[in-house]
């Protein structure tokens, strides 16, 4: 079996998984609430793909590749989750529109220093705590996912996994800084829209607590976080990342984790569902890689890479379209070929479109980027009633898609 010969029927489990994730919380919310039931569904939906691909050597190689990627994914996101769970930001963070907007703006910057996952799990808890007196909070979390968990992380290879892969394949570390106009335009408009929305939602709920100075507590955890980020940048071992996480957890403060309402439930939910996502998306990605997309212009690459990144892992999606762009330029998709794209002025426009689409449009669905589901789970664990899968997409289609049209027209 060659990957190009995979039948379209192999896409069905992935589609079925998306439908379950979207509809189960609406149809059987109490049953779906338990992670053991999510694990059961994830296993049953994954079995057909495991069986079909497991029959051949190339299929087993694909599954092993995805297993390796999943282990790396869960170690990194789990380490960041464990470490930041012990970092406590204390003080009088009042949930006013101005404070909330400032926190989202800070998150947009931190996403480039800590990655979208690191910034998300660090800031979502203090943001929820600042707004715990308010009744209308879901929109705050939605905009947080838009900005901090996705669109903010466009400026450095640390920001989002696709950009890190590009860096590892030859893209200069500072190359993504040239994408600052797209970053500033989209995040700036989103912050303005959020401030207007939050002022409307907060008009009868303003309650400002007495002033207390802001402090960040958790020196051990902060040191471990710096160690993890350095390990990721230098392409270090997953074992090193795991060691940092374990040390931070056992040497850190149980008191601070209690203040942060830290539990492993959100991490377990992400681990279970994304295990099935990684398995079932394997044939989808292979069919996409073998397809001739017929793309030529930066605008086409922006929309194509972004659309697939909305429902698939944006890292391999980025690689697939980068390989397609390299083919247009006569560059073999081996070694540091993405770096070759970055160094060519014309090809660089294609890579800029692919990078921007892959990062920005991960915000379109809960599964578009790993932090999205993590933030949703943490918010729900704090008592926030989050939109359903399709409810969230109503936000993204109504707010993000028109802005993506604007970005594509102005920049690509």
N, C-alpha and C positions, 0 to 999 in steps of 0.2 A: 504493500500500500504506500503510495506516494501522497504527501500532504495535499497536493493539488487534486487528488482523487477522493478526498473526503466528501461524502455525500452531504447535501444540505440538511438531511435528517439529523445529523450530529449536532446541529444548532438547537434542536428542540429542547434538550435539558437546560441549556442556558436561559432560553426564553421562559421555560417553565419556572425556573428559579426566580427570575425577575418578577413573574406574576405572583408567586407565593410571597415574596418579600413585600410586594405592593399590596396584595389583597388580604393576606392572613391577619395583619393587625386590625383590619376593618371587619372581617368576617368572624374570626375566632380570637379576639384580643386576649382573653384570659388564658387560653390554651397556648397561644403564641408567646406569651410573656415569659414562659419558662425556657431557659436555654437548652434544657435536655430535649425539648420538643423541636427547637430549631435544629439541634444536632441530628435528630432523627430524620427530619425532612432533608437536611443538607446531605446526609449519607445516602438516602434513597434516591435522590435526584442525581447524585454523582455516580451511582453504580453503573448505569448504562454506558457512560463515557469511559469509566475505568475498565469495564469489560471490553468495550469495542476497541479502544486504543491498546489495551493490554495484550491483544492477540498477536501483535506484530512487533518486531524489534524497533522499527522507527516510532511506532506508537508508544512503546515503553520508554524510549529515549525522550519523547516529548513530555510524558508524564513525570519522568525524573527531573527534567529541566524545570517544569512548573513546581515540583516539590521543592527543589532547591531555591527557586525564587520565593516560594511561600515561606520557607523557613527564614530566609533573610528578611522578608517583609514583617513577619510576626515578631522576630527578635528585635528589630529596630523599633517598631511601633510599641511593642511591649516594654522595652527598656525605657523609652521616653515616657510612657504612661506611668511606670513604676517610679521613675526618678522625680518627675514633676509632681507626682502625688504627695511628695514630702516638702515641696516648696510652697510656703504659705505667704501670700501677699495680704498684709493686714493694714488696717487704718480705715479712715472714713471715706470709702468709695460709695458715694451716693449715686443711685441709679437714675440720674438726670440725663436728658438728651445730650447735653454737652459732655458729661463724663463718659457716657456710653460711646459717643462718637470718637472721643479722644482715645478710648481703649481700642476701638476697632482700627483707628489710624496707627496706633502703636503696634498693634498686631500685624498690620500690613507691612511694617518695616521689619519687625522681628521674624516674620516668616522667611525673610531672606538670610537671617543670621542663624536661626534655629531650625529651619525647615517648616513647612506648613503643619506637619504633625507636632513638632516640638512646641511651636508657638500656640497651636490650638489647645493642646492639653495643659499648657502652662496658664493660659489666660481665661479659659472658659469657666473655670470654677470661681475665680474672683469676680468675673462679670455676672455670673448667676447670683452670687452672694450679694453683690451690689444692688441687684434688682429683685431680691427675694420678697420685698414688701409690695411689689407691683402685681397686678392681675394679668396684664397683657405683656407677655415676655417672649412668646414664640417668634415674633418677627425679629427680635434682637438676635436670637440664635440663628435664624435663617440668614440674616445679613452677616453674622459672624462666619458662617460656613462659606458664604460667597467670598468674603474679603480675606479673612485670616487663613482659612483652611484651603484656599485655592488661589484666587486672583492676586493676592499679595506676594506670592512666592515666585515671581517672574524674573527677578533681577540677578540672582546668583545661582550657581549650580547646586548650592545647598538647599535652595528654596523648594524644589519639587523633584521627584525621582527622574522624570524624563531629562531634565537639565543636567542632573548628576551623571546620567548615562552619556549624554553628549560630551561632558567634560572628560569622562573616562575614555572617550573615543576621539579625543584630540581637540575639542573646542576650548580655546583659551578661557581661563577662569573669569576674566573680566568682559568677555564678549557679550554676555547677556545684559550687561549694564546698558548697552545701546538700545535695549527695549524699554528704557524708562519712559518714553512718551506714551506708549501703549499702557504701561503700568499706571502712570499718573492719571491718564485720561479716564480709564475705566474705574480705578479705585476712587479717584476724586469724585466722579459722578455718583458712584454708589454711596459714598460717605454723605454727600449732600442729600440724596434721596432718603437715606436712613435717618438723618437728622430731622428732616421734615416729617417723615412717618412717625418717628419716636416722639416728636413734640405733640403730634396729634394724639398718639396713644397715651401720652403721659399728662394730658392737660388737666386731668382731675385726680392725679395720683402723686404729685410731687411731695416727697417726704425726705428732707435732708437731715441726716443724723448730725450729732455734735462732731466738731472737727477733731480728728485724731491723725497724727502724722503717719504717712505711708512708710511701711517697712517691708522688706523682702527677707524672710527668714528661711534658712536651709543652706548653710554654707557647704555642707558635705554633698548635698544633692546638686547644688550649683556647680561644684567642682566635677562631679560625675557627669553632669550634662555637658560641660565643656569637653570632658574626655571623650564622650560619645560622639560629639560633633567633629572633633579632631580625627577620630577613628574613621568616621564616614568619609570625610574629605580626603584622607590619605589612602582610602581603600583598604583599611585594616581588617582584621579578622572579626567575624561575628562573635567569636568567643570572648574577645576583649570587650565588646559592647555588652555582652551578657554579664561579664564580671563587674563592670561598672554599675550595672543595674542592681545586681545582687548586693554589692557593697553599699550602695546608696540606700537600698531598702532596709538592710539589717543594721547599718551604722547610723541611719537617719532617725528621724523623730516620729514615733508612733503618735505622739500628741498632735503634730502638725498634720499627719494623714487623717486623724480623726476630725480636726477642724475643717479639713478639705472634703469631708464626707467621702473618703477614699474607699472604694471596694474594687474587687477584680471583675465584677459582673459585666461592666461595659467591655472590658478586654476579652472576656470569654465569648461574648456575643459577636464581636468583630472576628475573633479567631475562628469561630464555628462557621459563620456565614461566608467569610472570605476563603475558607478552605474549599467550600463548594464552588465559589465563584472562580477560583483559580483552576479547578478541575474542569468545570463545564465551559469555561471560556477558551480552553485550549484548542478545540477544533475551530471555534469561531475565529481566533487569531490566525490560525494556520490557513484557513480559507481566505481571510483578508490579505495575508501576505502573498498568497499565490494569485490574487486577483490583479487584473490590469485596470487600475482606476482611471486611466486616461487623463491624469491631471497635468496641468502645465503652468498655471499662473499662481502667484502667492495667495491670492484670494481663494482659489479652489483648494489649495493645500490647507489653508486656515480652517475652512469649514469642514473639509473631509477629516482631518486629524482631530478637530474638536468634536465633531459629531460622534465618532467612534470612541473618543476619550470620555464621552458622557456616560457610557455604559460598560466600557472595557477598561482594563488597566492601562492608564495613559503612558506608562513607560514603554511596553512593547509596541503600543500603537505609534508612539513617537519614532521608535526604531524602524517600524515598517514604512512609514511615510518618508523618513530620512533616506532609507534605502531607495525608495522610488525617486526621490529628488536627485540622489546621487546618480541613478541610472540615466536621468535626463541630461546630466552633465558629463556622462561617460566616465564616472568615477566608480571603480569596483567597490561594492559594499563590504569591505574587509578592513580590519585594522582601524586606524584613526581616520576613517573616511568622513565622519561627520565634521571633524576638524577641517578637512579639505573643503567642505561646503562653506564653513564659516569664513575661510580665508579668501574665498572668491566673491567679489561684489555682487554678481547676479545670483549665484547660488545662495549667497548669504540671505537674500530676500526670501527665498523659499524656506530656508531654515528658520528665519525669524517668524514666518507665518506658521510653520509647524510647531515651533516652540510655544508661541502665543496661544494657538488654538488648543494644544494639548493641555496647557496649564489652566487657561481660563475656563474652558468648557467642562473640566472636571467638576465644576460647581453645578452642573445642570441637574444631577440626580444625587441621591444619597450614596450611591455606589460608585460615583464618578471618581472619587479620590478617597483614600483610606481614612483621613481625618473626618470626613463628612459623617460617616456612620458612628465614629467614636464620639464626636461632639453630640450627635443626636442621642446616643445612649447615655452619656453623662447628664445631659439636660433632662431627659426623662427620669433618670435616677434621682434628680433633684426636685422632681414634681412638676416639671414643665410639660404641658400637653403639646407635643410637637405635631406638625402636619403629617398626614399620611404620605406614602411614597408619591402618589399622584398630587396630593395637596402641596407638597414641596415643589413638584414640577410646575404647578400653577404659578408659584412665585418666580421660578427660574424662567419660564416661558414669558411671563408678563414683564419681568424686570430685566433679566439678563439678555435674552435673545435680541431685543431691540438695540441694546447697547453693543452686542457683538456685531450686529449689522453696521452700526456706526463705526466701530473699530475697523471692520473690514473695508468699508468705503474710504475712510480717512487714511488708513495706514497701508492697506494692501490692494 
